[in-house]
Amino acid sequence: MAVLEICHFPDDRVLRQKAKKVPAIDASIERLIDDMIETMQQARGVGLAAPQVGVSLRVIVLQMPGEEPIALINPEMVERSGEQDVTEGCLSVPGYYGHIRRPAEVVVKGKNRWGKASRIKASGLMAEALEHEIDHLNGMLYIDHVEDPENLHEIDPLVPLEHQPG
């Protein structure tokens, strides 16, 4: 496994492009998933999409606190319901966080790393992370959802995130 370089905004060679569907799950996709998981864990993220590491394929990985990582290939949002106000950051937009609205619950379908159909019903942080990562596959960043520039804040590296202003 290898830690991959994370692309940072405004790098638009992949971040702002719609990712391509994965035609078949082979050893290269399995290796990409393993490398993405290692990269996400080292960066202390809860999710990572292939475009964030320069690969224009519809692959995401997620890991909720205290849980095992999961991978979804060609994920699709099937259902969204409710709303939640969230404070979001992104490994591709380092040094900032923003206040946005996301669905409170989502249903996502895709394939797992072994090609088996997978359907995930999620709420809270998992719902937020799933939509965030699928946005990446469609060339969107969380900053595109910030309605008011006053809701985007620079992180003070000397202050824990939960004590940041805003």
C-alpha positions as CSV (number, residue, x, y, z in Angstrom):
1,M,0.0,0.0,0.0
2,A,1.1,3.6,-0.6
3,V,0.1,7.0,0.6
4,L,-1.0,9.0,-2.4
5,E,-0.7,12.8,-2.9
6,I,-3.9,14.7,-2.3
7,C,-4.9,17.2,-4.9
8,H,-5.7,20.7,-3.5
9,F,-8.1,23.3,-4.7
10,P,-7.9,25.2,-7.1
11,D,-6.2,22.2,-8.9
12,D,-8.9,21.6,-11.5
13,R,-7.3,18.9,-13.7
14,V,-9.4,16.3,-11.8
15,L,-11.2,17.9,-8.9
16,R,-13.6,19.8,-11.1
17,Q,-14.2,17.0,-13.6
18,K,-17.0,14.4,-13.6
19,A,-15.3,11.0,-12.8
20,K,-15.7,8.1,-15.1
21,K,-17.5,4.9,-14.2
22,V,-15.3,1.9,-13.2
23,P,-15.9,-0.7,-16.0
24,A,-14.5,-3.7,-14.1
25,I,-13.0,-4.3,-10.7
26,D,-9.5,-5.6,-11.1
27,A,-6.2,-5.6,-9.2
28,S,-5.6,-2.0,-10.1
29,I,-8.9,-0.9,-8.6
30,E,-8.3,-3.0,-5.5
31,R,-4.8,-1.4,-5.1
32,L,-6.4,2.0,-5.6
33,I,-8.9,1.3,-2.8
34,D,-6.1,0.1,-0.4
35,D,-4.0,3.2,-1.2
36,M,-6.9,5.5,-0.8
37,I,-7.8,4.0,2.6
38,E,-4.2,4.4,3.8
39,T,-4.1,8.0,2.5
40,M,-7.4,8.8,4.2
41,Q,-6.2,7.3,7.5
42,Q,-2.9,9.1,7.4
43,A,-4.6,12.4,6.6
44,R,-7.2,11.8,9.4
45,G,-10.1,12.1,7.1
46,V,-13.4,10.3,7.2
47,G,-13.7,10.0,3.4
48,L,-11.8,10.2,0.2
49,A,-12.8,10.2,-3.4
50,A,-10.5,9.0,-6.2
51,P,-10.4,12.4,-7.9
52,Q,-8.9,13.8,-4.7
53,V,-5.8,11.7,-5.5
54,G,-5.7,12.5,-9.2
55,V,-7.7,9.5,-10.4
56,S,-10.8,10.3,-12.5
57,L,-12.8,7.1,-11.5
58,R,-16.0,6.8,-9.4
59,V,-14.5,5.2,-6.3
60,I,-14.9,6.4,-2.7
61,V,-13.7,5.2,0.6
62,L,-15.1,6.1,4.1
63,Q,-14.3,5.3,7.6
64,M,-16.5,6.4,10.5
65,P,-14.8,6.8,13.9
66,G,-14.4,3.4,15.5
67,E,-15.5,1.5,12.4
68,E,-13.8,-0.5,9.6
69,P,-13.3,1.4,6.3
70,I,-15.6,0.8,3.4
71,A,-15.2,1.3,-0.3
72,L,-17.9,2.0,-2.9
73,I,-17.5,1.7,-6.6
74,N,-19.8,3.6,-8.9
75,P,-21.9,4.9,-6.0
76,E,-25.2,6.6,-6.8
77,M,-27.4,8.7,-4.5
78,V,-30.8,7.0,-4.5
79,E,-32.6,9.0,-1.9
80,R,-32.1,12.1,0.2
81,S,-34.4,13.3,3.0
82,G,-34.5,15.9,5.8
83,E,-31.8,18.5,6.3
84,Q,-28.9,19.0,8.7
85,D,-26.7,22.0,9.2
86,V,-23.1,20.8,9.2
87,T,-19.6,22.2,9.6
88,E,-17.5,20.7,6.9
89,G,-13.9,20.6,5.8
90,C,-12.1,18.8,3.1
91,L,-8.7,17.2,2.6
92,S,-8.6,19.0,-0.9
93,V,-9.4,22.4,0.7
94,P,-6.9,22.5,3.6
95,G,-7.0,25.3,6.1
96,Y,-10.7,26.1,5.8
97,Y,-14.1,24.9,7.0
98,G,-17.6,26.0,6.1
99,H,-21.2,25.8,7.3
100,I,-23.6,24.2,4.9
101,R,-26.7,22.2,4.7
102,R,-26.8,18.5,3.8
103,P,-29.5,15.9,3.8
104,A,-30.1,14.3,7.2
105,E,-30.6,10.9,5.7
106,V,-29.4,9.3,2.4
107,V,-29.6,6.0,0.6
108,V,-26.7,5.2,-1.7
109,K,-26.1,2.2,-3.9
110,G,-22.9,1.0,-5.6
111,K,-20.6,-2.0,-5.5
112,N,-18.2,-3.0,-2.8
113,R,-14.6,-3.9,-3.5
114,W,-15.5,-7.5,-4.4
115,G,-18.1,-6.4,-7.0
116,K,-21.1,-7.2,-4.8
117,A,-24.1,-4.8,-5.0
118,S,-24.2,-2.7,-1.9
119,R,-26.9,-0.4,-0.5
120,I,-26.3,2.0,2.4
121,K,-28.9,3.8,4.3
122,A,-27.2,6.5,6.5
123,S,-27.9,9.4,8.7
124,G,-25.8,12.1,10.5
125,L,-22.1,12.1,9.8
126,M,-22.2,9.1,7.4
127,A,-24.9,10.7,5.3
128,E,-22.9,13.9,5.2
129,A,-19.7,12.0,4.2
130,L,-21.4,10.0,1.5
131,E,-22.9,13.0,-0.2
132,H,-19.6,14.9,0.2
133,E,-17.6,12.1,-1.5
134,I,-20.2,11.6,-4.2
135,D,-20.0,15.4,-4.9
136,H,-16.3,14.9,-5.5
137,L,-17.1,12.3,-8.2
138,N,-19.3,15.0,-9.9
139,G,-16.7,17.7,-9.8
140,M,-18.1,19.5,-6.8
141,L,-16.5,20.7,-3.6
142,Y,-18.3,21.5,-0.3
143,I,-17.4,25.2,-0.9
144,D,-19.8,25.1,-3.8
145,H,-22.6,24.7,-1.2
146,V,-21.5,27.6,1.0
147,E,-24.4,30.1,0.4
148,D,-22.8,33.1,2.2
149,P,-19.0,33.8,2.1
150,E,-19.4,34.6,5.8
151,N,-19.9,30.9,6.3
152,L,-16.4,30.0,5.1
153,H,-13.7,30.3,7.7
154,E,-10.0,29.9,7.8
155,I,-8.8,27.4,10.4
156,D,-6.6,28.8,13.2
157,P,-3.9,26.0,13.5
158,L,-3.5,26.9,17.2
159,V,-7.1,26.4,18.2
160,P,-8.9,23.0,18.2
161,L,-11.6,22.7,15.5
162,E,-14.4,22.5,18.0
163,H,-13.4,25.9,19.4
164,Q,-12.9,27.7,16.1
165,P,-15.0,30.9,15.6
166,G,-18.1,30.8,13.4
